[in-house]
Structure formats: C-alpha cells, structure tokens
Amino acid sequence: MEGKTKEKCEKSGIIEMWAKKHLLYTEATRHPFILSIRDGSVDLSSFKRWLGQDYVFVREFVPFVASVLIKASKKSDDGNDMEVILGGLASLNDEIAWFKSEASKWDVPLSNTVVHKANQNYRRFLENLMLPEVDYAVAITAFWAIEAVYQESFAHCLEDGSKTPSELQDTCQRWGNEGFGEYCRSLQKIANRCLEKASSDVLTKAEVTFLRVLEHEVEFWNMSHGCA
Ligand SMILES: Cc1ncc(CNC=O)c(N)n1
C-alpha cells in the first residue's frame, strides 16, 4: 500500500499540480456544508435543499457528459477513454433513479423545483463547455474536476472519526465509495494524458476552466448551506 502511494506521488501529473497549487480546490472539497455532514451538525433542511437542486444539476450534467463522449470518440487516441466516459453515463442513469427514491424518502418534491441562481449559472457554464469548438482536453479536465469534488468531499464524510448521521451515509457512499474513487482516477489519467500533449493556449484554458468549476462547486455548496 505504501509503495503504491509513493508511486502515485512520483508520477504526479498536471492535474495534481493544479489541485495542490490552488487553495480553491480545498475550499471546494472541504466546504462548511460537507464539514457539517461530517461532524453531524448538518441542518436537514440544507440537506433537502441540496438534494432537490442536485437532482436538477445532474439532469443537466448528463448532456455535458454526452458531449465529452462525442469529443472522445472524435479526438481520442486511446481506446479506453470511451469506456470510462460511457461508464460515467451509465452510473448517472442509476444516480437519477437514486435521486428519485431518496427524494421520496425525504419528502422532497422533484417536480416544480425552483432552480436556484447558482444552479442556473452552473448550467450556463456547462452549456458553453458543450460547444464543439471546446477542446477535448479542456472538457475532460472540467469533467474530472466536477466528479472529483464530489468524490473527495463525500469520501471525507466516511473517514474514520467522522460523525456522519446514519441517514446520510447512503448519500456519502454514492460518491465517496472506492469504485467512484477509481473512476475519478481513470478520468484524471485521461485528463493528464491530454494536458501533457496540449498547446500552452489549451493548457491555460484548461486551468482557467478547472478554477471556474471549483467556483461553481463552492457556490453550489453555499446554496445548500443557505449562505447564498
Ligand atoms: C453540483 C454537483 N457537482 C458534481 C456532482 C457529481 N457528479 C455527478 O453526480 C454532482 N452530483 N453535483
């Protein structure tokens, strides 16, 4: 295990560098809303608000992931990209079903949800990333970041010593489980490979896009938390 960790550190890519360099990454993955789940002090009305809004987000996220799949099918020189992204789409199918059952468990109505400003802004951002002229390297970096924020956040709520309420364990497992972690590492590998080959112009665009994702994620957590 130790050898494995070391190997990972030695092979640190562009993505890991950016995640370390930008404090915003920690702000997005250790947000007060997540910390409140982890220490058990979470306000359940915040959780319910997050649940309803995230369902709306995920339905918008599907066409974005589909657009990344299209880019992969055209651009990719590695046969595995498509399988990884397709796996992501398949798990979104399960996720939508999960949201529906979770929402009924919590009495959160999913139809007629008033879409919050932060959600609308995030949607507009994703729509722009779906345009054909957006480079695959930029789109896959955004895709990785969106998934990684949830993975790192919810995995934190499952670590030893966390006091996550039992009724929220299932939510944390959805994104914090080891399989989702493995999937994020696959996305990270793809992103690193694309970025290594990218022009400096594309690299800059990808880094800026990475930061925009983090800002949107922080705004999204803020909204759940009732700070926005
Ligand atoms: C706002 C936001 N960001 C990332 C995710 C995780 N990806 C798919 O579920 C999510 N559900 N919601």
The ligand as a Gaussian input file, in Angstrom:
#p B3LYP/6-31G(d) Opt

LIG

0 1
 C      -23.002000      20.146000      -8.256000
 C      -22.530000      18.761000      -8.486000
 N      -21.254000      18.549000      -8.805000
 C      -20.804000      17.280000      -9.025000
 C      -21.651000      16.207000      -8.905000
 C      -21.108000      14.814000      -9.100000
 N      -21.366000      14.293000     -10.387000
 C      -22.461000      13.561000     -10.646000
 O      -23.292000      13.262000      -9.848000
 C      -22.986000      16.460000      -8.571000
 N      -23.878000      15.469000      -8.426000
 N      -23.392000      17.753000      -8.339000

